[in-house]
Amino acid sequence: MSAIRSSAFSMASVTEGFYTQDDVREIVAYAAARFINVVPEIEMPGHAQAAIAAYPELGNTGNQISVREYWSISEHILNPEDRTVAFMQDVLAEVLELFPGKFIHIGGDEAVKNEWKASPRAQERIRELGLKDEHELQSWFIRQMDTWLTQRGRRLIGWDEILEGGLAPNATVMSWRGIEGGLAAARQGHDVVMAPTKATYFDYYQSVDRDAEPLAAAAFLPLDSVYAWDPVPAELEPRFVKHVLGAQGQLWTEYMKEPKQVEYMAFPRASALAEVVWTPKDRRDREDFSARLATHLRRLEMLDVNYRVIELDPHSLRQDYTPIRLTR
């Protein structure tokens, strides 16, 4: 477990507005004062509908599209032209000025390739580059960013889909669709961050009684499951364990309308994940954690953090039927 030395928390929301550069600098400085590195994520080649809406030449059809106003996976994808790669690298150049941390996240997930399959130009591009299919075309796209970031002393990190079509030489993989992507990357000598849905997605329901909870993503993730999880898979060979950098908790906020609801979904599950990540497995004790959590919850109460009230049974960490509490 000595390899588990870092943790992170990822949040996202579909909403209007923007951050100015001064806003970003303030956030980065605030985090740095608390020994936190902010890792920016600039999605490519999928999840890029807003960019294509603003610059139709980045797309594959040339048609004007709108900014997405509802939640789901967009079918639009950046085209694989050199000028589009250069555009995204220009975006990253601005990102590097604002975020001094080592890792730069490029997304790479849920890149629907139907437009590439239908585009004569994308198919021609596959042939020009000597590639086999659309998966290798995405890999080529990611490799351009990997090389560019490496030349500037940064490290590319992306979701486990970047494994498809071949992994970029210096890439770090964030494994969210289970642990398989993390296992594959580590065995190839790449660093990984474990972020599987089954243990780290805090937008999931906290009770089997969904009517007693705010609207959330469809699955169920109780506190007990978070605490019982081990970021280093048992099947990972010892010589590859060093590549597991840590774990990340996800809190996607599509269903969360205000900050108090975000707090409700995060705590105390984030407290359990923190202990899982920072405490060696042989020192983790459910009963001891439960006793200490009771004190920590009182601390959160004093800080006006809207944690989810739970029944502190040290043997089960139950939280199935405790009433919702969104406001004080």
C-alpha positions, -999 to 999 in steps of 0.1 A, spaced: 0 0 0 30 23 1 22 30 -36 -10 47 -26 3 82 -20 -22 106 -36 -59 112 -39 -81 134 -59 -117 145 -62 -134 152 -95 -165 173 -101 -183 185 -131 -216 202 -139 -236 211 -170 -244 248 -166 -239 282 -180 -211 307 -173 -174 306 -173 -143 312 -153 -120 341 -161 -83 336 -160 -82 356 -127 -109 333 -113 -87 303 -122 -56 318 -107 -75 325 -74 -88 289 -73 -53 274 -80 -37 297 -53 -64 288 -28 -59 251 -33 -21 254 -33 -22 271 1 -39 240 13 -14 216 -4 -39 207 -32 -30 205 -69 -58 214 -93 -57 192 -123 -76 207 -153 -94 185 -178 -98 197 -214 -119 170 -231 -109 157 -265 -117 143 -290 -152 137 -276 -173 157 -251 -163 187 -273 -197 199 -285 -193 233 -270 -160 239 -289 -176 226 -321 -206 249 -316 -183 279 -313 -160 268 -341 -178 246 -366 -146 240 -386 -135 217 -357 -163 193 -364 -168 168 -391 -199 180 -409 -193 218 -413 -228 224 -399 -236 249 -372 -246 231 -340 -258 244 -307 -243 241 -272 -257 210 -256 -285 219 -231 -293 185 -218 -274 157 -201 -261 127 -221 -232 117 -243 -228 139 -273 -225 123 -307 -202 151 -320 -165 146 -321 -135 168 -331 -122 161 -366 -87 146 -369 -71 174 -390 -37 188 -381 -53 223 -377 -77 209 -351 -48 193 -332 -30 227 -333 -62 244 -321 -64 221 -291 -27 225 -284 -32 262 -284 -60 258 -258 -36 236 -237 -9 263 -240 -32 287 -221 -41 259 -196 -4 254 -189 0 291 -180 -28 288 -154 -22 254 -139 14 247 -127 7 211 -117 24 182 -134 -7 164 -147 -29 177 -175 -61 157 -181 -73 154 -217 -104 133 -211 -105 108 -240 -137 92 -227 -170 85 -243 -158 96 -277 -186 85 -301 -170 77 -334 -201 76 -357 -191 109 -374 -157 96 -381 -171 64 -396 -195 85 -418 -169 111 -428 -151 105 -461 -123 129 -449 -119 110 -416 -117 77 -434 -91 92 -458 -72 105 -427 -71 69 -413 -55 58 -446 -31 87 -447 -18 79 -413 -15 42 -419 -41 34 -392 -64 4 -388 -96 20 -376 -113 48 -357 -99 36 -323 -64 40 -337 -74 74 -350 -83 85 -315 -50 70 -302 -32 91 -328 -50 122 -317 -41 115 -280 -5 108 -290 -2 143 -305 -11 158 -271 11 134 -252 41 144 -272 33 181 -270 28 180 -232 59 158 -226 80 184 -245 68 210 -221 76 190 -190 40 179 -182 23 146 -181 -9 136 -199 -36 118 -180 -68 104 -195 -98 81 -188 -93 44 -196 -107 47 -231 -73 61 -242 -61 25 -240 -82 17 -271 -62 17 -302 -29 18 -283 -17 38 -253 4 70 -258 40 65 -246 39 88 -215 2 86 -206 -12 80 -172 -46 62 -171 -76 70 -149 -95 37 -147 -133 43 -143 -150 15 -161 -140 -10 -134 -104 -19 -127 -95 -36 -160 -81 -4 -176 -59 2 -146 -46 -33 -146 -38 -32 -183 -20 1 -181 0 -8 -150 11 -41 -167 23 -20 -197 44 1 -173 21 31 -172 10 49 -140 -27 47 -131 -52 63 -109 -80 40 -98 -115 55 -100 -140 27 -106 -177 34 -106 -184 6 -80 -164 24 -52 -157 60 -61 -188 75 -79 -204 97 -53 -232 108 -76 -247 74 -69 -276 69 -44 -267 64 -8 -298 43 1 -318 15 -14 -348 36 -5 -345 61 -34 -377 79 -26 -360 92 6 -331 106 -13 -325 134 -37 -324 125 -74 -291 108 -82 -274 86 -108 -290 52 -110 -266 30 -90 -262 25 -53 -229 32 -34 -231 30 4 -204 42 28 -196 6 37 -187 -2 0 -163 28 -2 -145 18 30 -142 -19 20 -126 -11 -13 -89 -15 -19 -73 8 -46 -46 -18 -53 -64 -48 -70 -55 -81 -55 -48 -96 -89 -22 -70 -97 13 -85 -97 36 -70 -70 61 -57 -95 34 -34 -110 19 -21 -78 43 9 -79 23 22 -109 -9 27 -88 -5 64 -79 -37 66 -59 -74 69 -63 -100 95 -72 -136 101 -61 -161 114 -87 -189 137 -79 -206 146 -112 -232 172 -104 -258 170 -132 -285 162 -107 -273 186 -80 -289 220 -79 -271 237 -51 -239 234 -30 -256 218 0 -267 189 -21 -231 184 -33 -220 183 3 -247 158 11 -235 135 -17 -198 139 -8 -198 134 30 -191 111 48 -182 90 17 -153 112 10 -140 106 45 -141 69 39 -122 72 6 -96 94 22 -88 67 48 -88 40 21 -63 60 1 -40 72 29 -40 43 54 -22 10 47 -47 -19 43 -34 -37 73 -40 -7 95 -76 -1 84 -102 -11 109 -139 -6 104 -148 -4 141 -121 22 147 -131 42 117 -167 42 128 -157 55 163 -135 83 148 -161 92 122 -186 100 149 -162 127 161 -155 139 126 -192 143 118 -195 166 148 -167 186 133 -185 188 100 -216 199 118 -196 228 134 -183 237 99 -219 238 85 -211 209 61 -243 192 50 -231 156 55 -255 127 51 -266 115 86 -259 78 90 -264 51 115 -229 45 129 -229 7 133 -192 -2 134 -199 -36 119 -218 -24 89 -215 14 86 -252 12 77 -268 41 59 -298 25 41 -328 41 58 -316 73 75 -338 103 65 -325 129 41 -312 161 55 -305 189 30 -310 220 50 -305 230 87 
